[in-house]
Amino acid sequence: MSSAQIPEDRLTLYDNLIARFSQFERKGKTTPYTSTNTYMFTFLAKDGSLALRLSQEQQTEFKEKHNAQNMEQHGRVMKDFIAVPEELMSDIDLLEKYVELSYQHTQGLTPKKKK
C-alpha cells in the first residue's frame, strides 16, 4: 500500500472520483486531499474514510439522509467536515454530487490570510 497505508481500493476510488473534475486536482502524498480558496475541502484519511467539507445546512441534511457523523481525526471532531458512511463509498455518482457541493461551498468561504 502507498500513501501511509491507505487501502489501495480507497485510494483508487478517491483518485477516480477526483479525476471527474477539471477545476481542481488531487494533492498530497500521505494524505490525499483537494483544496481551493486556501481551504481543504475533501481528504482521504489513513483508514480510507472520505471527508467532505460542507455547509452547516448541507451537513445536517447529509447526516439525516445518510446516517452520517462528523469527521474525527486524532481524537478531535472536525466541525466543518462530514465522514462519508461506508455504504455510500461505492456510489461514485452520489459522491461526485457531494464533492461538487463541497467545492462550491468552499469557494464561497473567505480566503485565509497569509501569515
C-alpha positions as CSV (number, residue, x, y, z in Angstrom):
1,M,0.0,0.0,0.0
2,S,1.1,3.6,-0.5
3,S,0.1,6.9,0.9
4,A,0.7,6.0,4.6
5,Q,-1.1,2.7,4.4
6,I,-4.4,3.9,2.9
7,P,-6.2,0.9,1.5
8,E,-5.4,0.7,-2.3
9,D,-9.0,0.3,-3.3
10,R,-9.9,3.5,-1.4
11,L,-7.0,5.4,-2.9
12,T,-8.1,4.2,-6.4
13,L,-11.7,5.2,-5.7
14,Y,-10.6,8.7,-4.5
15,D,-8.4,9.2,-7.5
16,N,-11.2,8.1,-9.9
17,L,-13.7,10.4,-8.1
18,I,-11.4,13.5,-8.2
19,A,-10.5,12.8,-11.8
20,R,-14.1,13.5,-12.7
21,F,-13.4,17.2,-12.1
22,S,-11.4,19.5,-14.2
23,Q,-11.5,22.6,-11.9
24,F,-9.3,21.0,-9.2
25,E,-6.8,18.2,-8.7
26,R,-5.8,15.7,-6.1
27,K,-2.9,16.8,-3.9
28,G,-1.0,15.2,-1.0
29,K,1.3,12.2,-0.9
30,T,0.5,10.8,2.5
31,T,-3.0,12.3,2.9
32,P,-4.7,12.7,-0.4
33,Y,-6.8,15.9,-0.5
34,T,-8.3,18.6,-2.6
35,S,-8.2,22.3,-1.9
36,T,-9.5,25.6,-3.2
37,N,-9.7,29.2,-1.9
38,T,-7.0,28.4,0.7
39,Y,-9.1,25.6,2.3
40,M,-9.0,21.8,2.0
41,F,-12.4,20.5,1.0
42,T,-12.0,16.8,0.7
43,F,-9.5,14.3,2.1
44,L,-8.9,10.6,2.5
45,A,-8.0,9.6,6.0
46,K,-5.3,6.9,6.6
47,D,-8.1,4.4,7.3
48,G,-9.7,5.1,3.9
49,S,-12.5,7.3,5.3
50,L,-13.6,10.1,3.0
51,A,-14.2,13.5,4.5
52,L,-16.1,16.3,2.8
53,R,-16.3,20.0,3.9
54,L,-20.0,21.0,3.8
55,S,-22.0,24.0,5.0
56,Q,-23.9,23.5,8.3
57,E,-27.1,23.1,6.4
58,Q,-25.6,20.6,4.0
59,Q,-24.1,18.7,6.9
60,T,-27.4,18.5,8.7
61,E,-29.1,17.2,5.6
62,F,-26.4,14.7,4.8
63,K,-26.4,13.4,8.4
64,E,-30.2,12.9,8.4
65,K,-30.3,11.4,4.9
66,H,-27.3,9.1,5.2
67,N,-26.9,8.5,8.9
68,A,-23.5,10.2,8.8
69,Q,-21.3,11.7,11.5
70,N,-18.8,14.5,11.8
71,M,-15.3,13.5,10.7
72,E,-12.9,12.8,13.6
73,Q,-9.1,12.9,13.3
74,H,-6.6,12.3,16.1
75,G,-9.4,12.2,18.7
76,R,-11.0,15.5,17.7
77,V,-14.1,16.4,15.8
78,M,-13.5,18.3,12.6
79,K,-16.5,20.6,12.8
80,D,-16.6,21.6,9.1
81,F,-16.2,18.0,7.8
82,I,-18.6,15.1,7.5
83,A,-17.4,11.5,7.2
84,V,-19.0,9.6,4.3
85,P,-20.6,6.4,5.5
86,E,-19.2,3.1,4.3
87,E,-22.3,2.2,2.4
88,L,-22.0,5.3,0.2
89,M,-18.4,4.7,-0.9
90,S,-19.5,2.5,-3.8
91,D,-21.9,5.1,-5.3
92,I,-19.4,7.3,-7.2
93,D,-22.2,9.3,-8.9
94,L,-23.6,10.3,-5.5
95,L,-20.1,11.0,-4.2
96,E,-19.5,13.2,-7.2
97,K,-22.6,15.3,-6.4
98,Y,-21.4,15.8,-2.8
99,V,-17.8,16.6,-3.8
100,E,-19.3,19.3,-6.2
101,L,-21.4,20.7,-3.2
102,S,-18.2,20.7,-1.1
103,Y,-16.3,22.5,-3.8
104,Q,-19.0,25.1,-4.3
105,H,-19.3,25.7,-0.5
106,T,-15.6,26.1,-0.1
107,Q,-15.3,28.5,-3.0
108,G,-17.7,30.8,-1.1
109,L,-15.6,31.0,2.1
110,T,-13.4,34.0,2.8
111,P,-9.8,33.0,1.9
112,K,-7.4,32.6,4.9
113,K,-4.9,35.4,5.2
114,K,-1.2,34.5,4.7
115,K,0.8,34.8,7.9
